[in-house]
Amino acid sequence: MKCDLCGKIPQFGHNVSHSKRHTNRRFLPNIHPAKVNINGQMKRLKLCTRCLRTQHKAAKAA
C-alpha cells in the first residue's frame, strides 16, 4: 500500500464513537494500477488517485 510516485502510505488515527471512545484505525491511500508515460517510456505503476489526476492534467496540457 504505497504510491510509487509520491510515496503516500497508510496513516493512523482514531475512530471516535458517540460516547467519544477512541479506537485505532488506518486511513489507506486510494491506490490503483496504471500505465503512465514517464520520460517517454510507458511504465506500470501503483498510483494514488491524486497522482493519477495530476498525470492526466499534465498530459492534457502538453
N, C-alpha and C positions, 0 to 999 in steps of 0.2 A: 504494500500500500504506500507507494511513493511516486510522485510525479517526476518523470525523467527530465523534464525541462526546468522546473522551478524548485524541485526538491521538497515540495509540500508533503508533510507526513501527518499521521493522526495526532490530534491534540486531545487533551484531557480536561474534564470539567466535572460538574455535578448535575444530576437530576435533582430538582427541588420539588418535593411533593406539596400538597395543600397544607400539610402540617409543618412545612418548612424543614423536613428531614432531608439532609444532603446525602445522596448516594453517588458513587463514582460512575462516570460514563465516558465514552470516547466519541469524539467528533471525527469522522472519517472523511478524507478528501474524496471528491466525486471523480474517480479515475476511469478513463475509457481508453481502449486501444485505438490507435490512429496511425495513419500513414502521413508523414509530414515531410515537406521538401526543405532540407537544411543544407545550405551551401551547394545547391544544385543536385543533391542526391536525395532520393526518397528513402526515408528511414521509418521503421515501425517502432513507435514509442507508446508508452503508457502515460497519458497526459491528463491533468485535471481539466475540468471544463473551462476554467478561466484561461488557461494556456491555449486550449483549442479555439476559444473565441478570439483571442489575441492573434493567433496564427491566421485565422480566417480573415480578420480585418486587415492584416498586413498583406495577405495575398490579394485581396480586392484592391488595395491602394497601389500595389506595384504593377 
